[in-house]
Amino acid sequence: MSARLERAGAIVGLLVLWQLAVSLGRWPSYVLPGPIAVLESAIEGTTSGVLPAAVLKSLGRLALGYGLASSGGIALGIAMGRVPAVERAFGTLLTGLQSLPSICWMPLALLWFGLNEKAILFVVVIATLGTVALAVRDAVFGVPRLWLRAARSMGERGLSLWLRVVLPATLPGTITALRLGWSFAWRALMAGELLFVAGGLGQVMHVGRELNDMARVMAAMLVIAALGLVFDNVVLGFVEARTRRRWGLT
Amino acid sequence: MDIALKNVEKSFTGRDGKHTALANVTLEIPSGAFVCLLGPSGCGKTTVLNLVAGFETPDQGEVLVDGHRVDGPGPDRVVMFQDPALFPWLSVGENVAFPLQKRKLSPAERGERVDEALRVVHLYKFKHAQPHELSGGMRARAAIARALVMEPRIMLMDEPFAALDAQTRELLQVEIERVWQRTKATVVFVTHDNREAVRLATRVVVMGTRPGCVKLEVDVDQDLPRPRDPLDRNVNLLVTRVQRTLQAEIEKIAREESDERQTPPSRRGRGEPDLGRDI
């Protein structure tokens, strides 16, 4: 109860500070709109159908990109954990690519795929896949040798050892990998949508900027943060809490 | 099943170079024996166990089980570690059932065997609990149950009770003795507790260090009634004998280590304080 109070308190406090800063009247509303104006814009955007359509568009892209990247990333991560040759081939490469912000791929993606969905899908996948793969590989490497030895002395080996011991043992690490991947995918998507206009929440922000409608920009930002929070806490948080409870991790 | 080590040599390469864990170790363990391996740390007793388990291969010599060269781990030789190594994603019952998956058993038979093993170690009530909900002693018992369902003919135990308190350890010693008498399995039990060794073993093997080797093999009088009375005169005599051999080994290590320390570090003591050197 008090934890919830603290969380709500921090948000309310921030809103109050924000409104106070606006009330000072030092900045015009097209530079710093107040929380009320942003809320109004969000309501207006929702009733007019602009925001829901943008959310659906963005989430659709995300579902495809994130889905592809995480399944590919999990497969590649397991392959790297299992086969030393695959690890040697991709390990350093992916680690190197990690330091490259995903949006740097945008010019190439536009050139290769043109101004279309494929380009943005490419950027989302390339931002997410390596992150997930590396985190899953580390989870596989982190499986205690003791568990493997115990399983082998009980007659497990080969594929069955992997299915019955290694994969379940990497579950907590895989959830962390998916969580990381989610935030990478989300960021890549927003950057992509902001830069190259094709519907979605990024475009709402882009249009808001063109019209000097900062309330609209901030309303979109609010929606993005809320969506991220909901997925991270509700979906992944639920799976993670369940695993932690079962494993007795605290 | 009987176990034989013939002129086994094994060394490991560590940071400070190669070190010989076992040098020319020959050991014969007859079928149905309960052999306790005793010795100071670093004498290679765990290495002996890992060789028999098939986790390691010898550099020289042979490790034979029932006359066949050991080639990797297998379900005929179940291993118990100091950590019970239960899988946290499975319940206690599922953990105990884990090794049965490979056997051709009907679900009913499988369930019966799991229940029976859990009853033997008094954990039936905790069948649906998760491992982390059990105490350390209960987890060790769950590991014993998991070993039991496999009906192994060899049980290899690497200080399985070392992390437990004295009372729990005593209870589990009784438990493991019962299991051994029931299954007539061959047991190799690594410990550093000489009372535990004499209390359980049909034969105590004391190992020495640098390099690891067999120092003393004592057969424990089989007429001593089980469970053995720790106050019995014969038991105590044996404990003392084992203790002396161990003591000599431990003193040898201490002497060697102090010799190494006395070698003066070069260019030291010019009158300047030696502070902060290690930082």
Interface residues (C-beta under 8 A of the other chain):
Chain A: L146 W147 R149 A150 A151 R152 S153 M154 G155 E156 S160 R164 V165 P168 A169 L171 T243 R246 W247 G248
Chain B: A53 G54 F55 G72 P73 G74 P75 R77 V78 V79 F81 D83 A85 F87 P88 W89 F98 P99 Q101 K102 Q130 P131 H132 E133 R146 M150 L156
